[in-house]
Amino acid sequence: MNQQEAIEEAKTVKWAKWVAQDRDGAWWAFETEPTVDERGMYYGGAANCCKLGREDMTPGPKIEVTP
């Protein structure tokens, strides 16, 4: 899954506002802006999040889906 595919899939999730790729290459949809913890993992705190897919092993960007 590439960045654009992750954004398009996230648009099908009613509450998703952000997508982010973790260091294992998995794409996640988040309800609120994700942050990075001490291990470098993105998380959405108490908000909704769901795994979208997986691509390569390099960390990727976090991208706002809707303004």
C-alpha positions in Angstrom: 0.0 0.0 0.0 1.4 3.4 -0.9 0.6 6.8 0.6 -2.2 7.7 -1.8 -3.8 4.3 -1.4 -3.7 4.8 2.4 -5.3 8.2 2.1 -8.0 6.8 -0.2 -8.8 3.9 2.1 -8.9 6.2 5.1 -11.5 8.3 3.3 -13.8 5.2 3.6 -13.5 5.3 7.4 -16.1 7.8 8.6 -14.2 9.2 11.5 -10.6 9.1 10.0 -8.9 12.5 9.7 -5.3 11.5 9.5 -3.1 8.6 8.3 0.4 7.7 9.4 2.9 4.9 8.6 4.7 3.2 11.4 8.3 2.0 11.3 7.2 -1.5 10.3 5.5 0.0 7.2 1.9 -0.4 8.4 -0.5 2.4 7.5 -3.0 3.5 10.2 -6.0 5.8 10.1 -6.6 8.1 13.1 -9.4 10.3 14.3 -7.1 12.8 15.9 -3.6 13.9 14.9 -1.2 11.1 15.8 1.9 11.7 17.9 5.2 9.8 18.4 6.0 8.1 21.6 9.5 7.2 23.0 9.7 4.1 20.8 8.9 6.1 17.6 5.4 4.6 17.2 2.5 6.8 16.1 -0.6 6.6 18.3 -3.9 8.4 18.5 -4.3 8.6 22.3 -7.9 7.8 23.3 -9.2 8.5 19.8 -10.2 5.9 17.2 -7.5 4.3 15.1 -7.4 1.4 12.7 -4.7 -0.4 10.7 -5.0 0.2 6.9 -2.3 -1.8 5.4 1.4 -2.5 5.1 4.1 -1.6 2.5 7.8 -1.4 3.3 10.0 -1.3 6.4 10.8 2.5 6.5 8.8 5.0 8.6 6.6 7.3 6.6 4.9 10.6 7.1 1.8 11.5 8.9 -0.7 13.2 6.6 -3.9 15.1 7.3 -6.8 13.6 5.3 -9.2 16.5 5.8 -8.5 20.0 6.8 
